[in-house]
Amino acid sequence: MEFLGYTFDIATIISNATGLVIKIALAILIFAVGHWLAKKAVGLADNMMSRSHLDETVASFLSRLLYGVLLVVVILAALNKVGVHTTSVVAILGGAAVAIGLSLKDQLSNFAAGIMIVTFRPFVRGDYVEITSHTGTVTEITLINTHLTTINNHDIIIPNSDITNSAVTNYTPIPKRRVDITVGVGYDADIRAAKNVMLSLAKSNSMAFTDPEPIVRVTNLGDNSVDITLNVWTTNADWWAMQCELLEQFKDALDDEKIEIPFPQRSVHVKGLDQMINQMSHSQNTLTKD
């Protein structure tokens, strides 16, 4: 068959068109089946993560990530069936991923740290923690940062990478906590009386545990005072209240017992001071005689 000077082979055209239609049909079939299998795989992964009690934020992200990866694989397989060379597509996607990774390396570091936090659970929402010199209650854990609310109602936002690279103190999991109060008394004070005052007040406090019972010891002979330390156990919820209450009671009781809590003192020795005083006295006597 000739058309506008060109010769066409009808059989070849029909064969090529039939082959192309078959490839397109197979590509559509691959996409449909792959899409169905991807959804099934994501659903199975969701069930596994739900049974493992994984954090909802991480579970949702991982589900979307898995679905996106599987969908890309299915699309590449379908395009390859049609005859599209997917090698260049993969290379472009890889280059774009590297560029994005370099530009967002800090955020990716926070993201990886967030995955570790919600997976290994060093703390959960509601825990009272100390992180990088910040202390407060954990109110929110995201994949990028963690929110703490301090006792004076400040919202502290800490990047997750800072958390995984520093020590974390979690006060919540262990139900009891020890209060340590150190009081300095003068060297001329009755140490036994001071210890008895502190011990009796601790034992009579309604928030203090009797087992283990409170202990009072001399812990340091300082420059200006003898340091006496009380160790008494209580609950996490009562720790701050009991410490403040005992400090006030110690001050009043020690004042009643006439036991001084000394201020810092320094002894200053001036060389030649006696000679200077004698000279001044001699000069004054000389002026008086004159």
C-alpha positions as CSV (number, residue, x, y, z in Angstrom):
1,M,0.0,0.0,0.0
2,E,1.3,3.4,-1.0
3,F,0.3,6.8,0.4
4,L,1.9,10.1,-0.5
5,G,4.8,8.3,-2.0
6,Y,5.4,6.1,1.0
7,T,4.9,2.4,1.0
8,F,3.2,0.8,4.0
9,D,3.1,-2.8,4.9
10,I,-0.4,-3.4,6.4
11,A,0.5,-6.7,7.9
12,T,3.5,-5.1,9.7
13,I,1.5,-2.2,11.0
14,I,-1.2,-4.5,12.3
15,S,1.4,-6.7,13.9
16,N,3.1,-3.8,15.6
17,A,-0.2,-2.2,16.7
18,T,-1.3,-5.6,18.1
19,G,1.9,-6.0,20.0
20,L,1.7,-2.4,21.4
21,V,-1.9,-3.0,22.5
22,I,-0.9,-6.2,24.2
23,K,2.0,-4.5,25.9
24,I,-0.3,-1.7,27.1
25,A,-2.8,-4.2,28.3
26,L,-0.1,-6.2,30.2
27,A,1.2,-2.9,31.7
28,I,-2.2,-2.0,32.9
29,L,-2.7,-5.5,34.3
30,I,0.7,-5.3,36.0
31,F,-0.2,-1.9,37.5
32,A,-3.7,-3.1,38.7
33,V,-2.4,-6.3,40.2
34,G,0.7,-4.5,41.7
35,H,-1.5,-1.8,43.2
36,W,-3.7,-4.4,44.8
37,L,-0.8,-6.3,46.2
38,A,0.8,-3.1,47.5
39,K,-2.4,-2.3,49.4
40,K,-2.5,-5.8,50.8
41,A,1.1,-5.5,51.9
42,V,0.6,-2.2,53.6
43,G,-2.5,-3.5,55.4
44,L,-0.5,-6.5,56.6
45,A,2.3,-4.2,57.8
46,D,-0.3,-2.0,59.6
47,N,-1.6,-5.0,61.5
48,M,1.9,-6.1,62.5
49,M,2.8,-2.6,63.7
50,S,-0.6,-2.4,65.6
51,R,0.2,-5.7,67.4
52,S,3.7,-4.4,68.3
53,H,2.2,-1.3,69.8
54,L,4.3,1.0,67.6
55,D,3.7,4.7,68.0
56,E,0.8,5.9,65.8
57,T,2.9,8.7,64.2
58,V,5.7,6.3,63.2
59,A,3.2,3.6,62.1
60,S,1.4,6.0,59.8
61,F,4.6,7.3,58.3
62,L,6.0,3.8,57.7
63,S,2.8,2.7,56.1
64,R,2.8,5.7,53.7
65,L,6.5,5.1,53.0
66,L,6.0,1.5,52.2
67,Y,3.1,2.2,50.0
68,G,5.0,4.8,48.1
69,V,8.0,2.6,47.5
70,L,5.8,-0.3,46.3
71,L,3.9,2.0,44.0
72,V,7.1,3.3,42.4
73,V,8.2,-0.3,41.8
74,V,4.9,-1.2,40.2
75,I,4.9,1.9,38.0
76,L,8.5,1.1,36.9
77,A,7.5,-2.5,36.1
78,A,4.5,-1.3,34.1
79,L,6.6,1.2,32.1
80,N,9.3,-1.4,31.4
81,K,6.6,-3.7,30.0
82,V,5.5,-1.0,27.6
83,G,9.1,-0.5,26.4
84,V,10.2,2.6,28.4
85,H,13.8,2.4,29.5
86,T,13.5,2.7,33.3
87,T,17.2,2.9,33.9
88,S,17.3,6.6,33.2
89,V,14.2,7.1,35.3
90,V,15.8,5.3,38.3
91,A,19.0,7.4,37.8
92,I,17.0,10.6,37.9
93,L,15.1,9.5,41.0
94,G,18.4,8.5,42.7
95,G,20.0,11.9,41.9
96,A,17.0,13.7,43.2
97,A,17.0,11.6,46.4
98,V,20.7,12.4,47.0
99,A,20.1,16.1,46.4
100,I,17.2,16.2,48.8
101,G,19.1,14.2,51.3
102,L,22.0,16.6,51.3
103,S,19.8,19.7,51.6
104,L,17.8,18.2,54.5
105,K,20.5,16.2,56.3
106,D,19.7,17.9,59.7
107,Q,16.0,17.1,59.3
108,L,16.8,13.5,58.2
109,S,19.0,13.2,61.3
110,N,16.2,14.3,63.5
111,F,13.8,12.0,61.7
112,A,16.1,9.0,62.2
113,A,16.4,9.9,65.9
114,G,12.6,10.2,66.1
115,I,12.2,6.7,64.8
116,M,14.6,5.4,67.5
117,I,12.8,7.3,70.2
118,V,9.4,6.0,69.4
119,T,10.8,2.5,68.8
120,F,12.9,2.0,71.9
121,R,10.7,4.3,74.1
122,P,13.2,5.9,76.5
123,F,10.2,8.0,77.5
124,V,6.5,8.4,76.5
125,R,4.0,11.1,76.7
126,G,3.3,12.2,80.3
127,D,6.8,11.2,81.6
128,Y,8.7,13.8,83.7
129,V,12.2,13.9,82.2
130,E,15.4,15.9,82.1
131,I,17.0,16.4,78.7
132,T,19.9,18.6,77.8
133,S,19.5,20.7,81.0
134,H,15.7,21.1,80.3
135,T,13.3,19.5,82.8
136,G,9.6,19.0,82.1
137,T,6.7,16.8,81.2
138,V,6.7,15.2,77.7
139,T,3.6,16.5,75.9
140,E,4.3,15.5,72.3
141,I,6.7,13.3,70.4
142,T,7.0,13.9,66.7
143,L,9.4,12.4,64.1
144,I,11.4,15.7,64.1
145,N,11.3,17.0,67.7
146,T,10.0,16.5,71.2
147,H,7.9,18.9,73.2
148,L,8.4,19.4,77.0
149,T,6.2,21.5,79.3
150,T,8.0,22.9,82.2
151,I,6.6,23.5,85.7
152,N,6.1,27.2,84.9
153,N,4.2,26.2,81.7
154,H,6.9,26.9,79.1
155,D,6.9,24.8,75.9
156,I,10.4,23.5,75.2
157,I,11.0,22.1,71.7
158,I,14.1,19.8,71.5
159,P,15.3,18.4,68.2
160,N,15.3,14.6,68.4
161,S,19.0,14.3,67.3
162,D,20.0,16.3,70.4
163,I,18.0,13.8,72.6
164,T,19.7,10.7,71.2
165,N,23.1,12.2,71.5
166,S,22.7,13.2,75.2
167,A,21.8,11.7,78.5
168,V,18.1,11.5,79.4
169,T,16.9,11.3,83.0
170,N,13.4,9.8,83.2
171,Y,11.8,10.3,86.7
172,T,8.5,8.7,86.0
173,P,9.0,4.9,85.5
174,I,10.3,4.3,89.1
175,P,7.4,5.3,91.5
176,K,9.6,6.4,94.4
177,R,12.3,9.1,94.6
178,R,14.8,10.2,97.2
179,V,14.9,13.7,98.6
180,D,18.4,14.8,99.6
181,I,18.6,18.0,101.8
182,T,21.9,19.3,103.0
183,V,22.1,21.9,105.9
184,G,25.3,23.5,107.1
185,V,25.6,24.2,110.9
186,G,28.3,26.1,112.8
187,Y,31.3,24.3,114.1
188,D,30.3,25.2,117.7
189,A,26.8,23.8,117.2
190,D,25.5,20.6,118.8
191,I,25.6,18.3,115.8
192,R,23.6,15.5,117.5
193,A,20.8,18.0,118.3
194,A,20.8,19.2,114.8
195,K,20.6,15.6,113.4
196,N,17.8,14.7,115.8
197,V,15.8,17.8,114.7
198,M,16.1,16.9,111.0
199,L,15.4,13.2,111.6
200,S,12.4,13.7,113.7
201,L,10.8,16.2,111.3
202,A,11.4,13.8,108.4
203,K,9.9,10.9,110.2
204,S,6.8,12.9,111.2
205,N,6.2,14.1,107.6
206,S,3.1,12.4,106.1
207,M,4.7,12.3,102.7
208,A,7.8,10.4,103.8
209,F,8.3,6.7,103.5
210,T,9.0,4.6,106.5
211,D,10.7,1.9,104.4
212,P,13.4,2.7,103.7
213,E,13.4,5.0,106.7
214,P,15.0,8.5,106.7
215,I,18.7,8.7,107.4
216,V,20.8,11.7,108.6
217,R,24.6,11.8,108.2
218,V,27.4,14.3,108.5
219,T,28.6,14.5,104.9
220,N,31.2,17.3,104.8
221,L,33.4,19.4,107.0
222,G,33.4,22.6,105.0
223,D,35.3,25.9,105.3
224,N,32.4,27.6,107.1
225,S,30.1,24.8,108.3
226,V,29.5,21.2,109.2
227,D,27.3,19.8,106.4
228,I,24.5,17.5,107.6
229,T,22.5,15.6,104.8
230,L,19.1,14.0,105.1
231,N,18.1,11.2,102.8
232,V,14.3,10.5,102.8
233,W,12.2,8.7,100.2
234,T,8.8,9.7,98.9
235,T,6.7,9.4,95.7
236,N,7.5,11.2,92.5
237,A,4.3,13.3,92.9
238,D,5.3,14.4,96.4
239,W,9.0,14.9,95.8
240,W,9.0,18.7,95.3
241,A,6.3,19.5,97.9
242,M,8.0,17.5,100.6
243,Q,11.5,19.0,99.9
244,C,10.1,22.5,100.2
245,E,8.1,21.7,103.3
246,L,11.1,20.1,105.1
247,L,13.4,23.0,104.2
248,E,11.1,25.5,105.9
249,Q,10.6,23.2,108.9
250,F,14.4,22.7,109.3
251,K,15.0,26.5,109.3
252,D,12.3,27.2,112.0
253,A,13.3,24.2,114.2
254,L,17.0,25.0,114.1
255,D,16.3,28.6,115.0
256,D,14.2,27.4,118.0
257,E,17.2,25.2,119.1
258,K,19.6,28.2,118.7
259,I,21.6,26.2,116.1
260,E,23.1,28.7,113.7
261,I,23.2,28.1,109.9
262,P,26.4,30.2,109.3
263,F,27.1,32.5,106.5
264,P,30.3,32.1,104.4
265,Q,33.3,33.4,106.5
266,R,36.9,34.4,105.6
267,S,39.8,35.0,108.0
268,V,42.1,37.7,106.6
269,H,45.7,37.9,107.9
270,V,47.6,41.2,107.1
271,K,51.4,41.0,107.5
272,G,52.9,43.8,109.5
273,L,49.5,44.9,111.0
274,D,50.7,44.8,114.6
275,Q,53.7,47.0,113.7
276,M,51.5,49.5,111.9
277,I,49.1,49.7,115.0
278,N,52.1,50.2,117.3
279,Q,53.4,53.0,115.1
280,M,50.1,54.7,114.9
281,S,49.7,54.4,118.7
282,H,53.2,55.9,119.2
283,S,52.5,58.8,116.8
284,Q,49.2,59.5,118.7
285,N,50.9,59.5,122.1
286,T,53.6,61.9,120.7
287,L,51.0,64.3,119.5
288,T,49.1,64.1,122.8
289,K,52.3,65.0,124.8
290,D,53.0,67.9,122.5
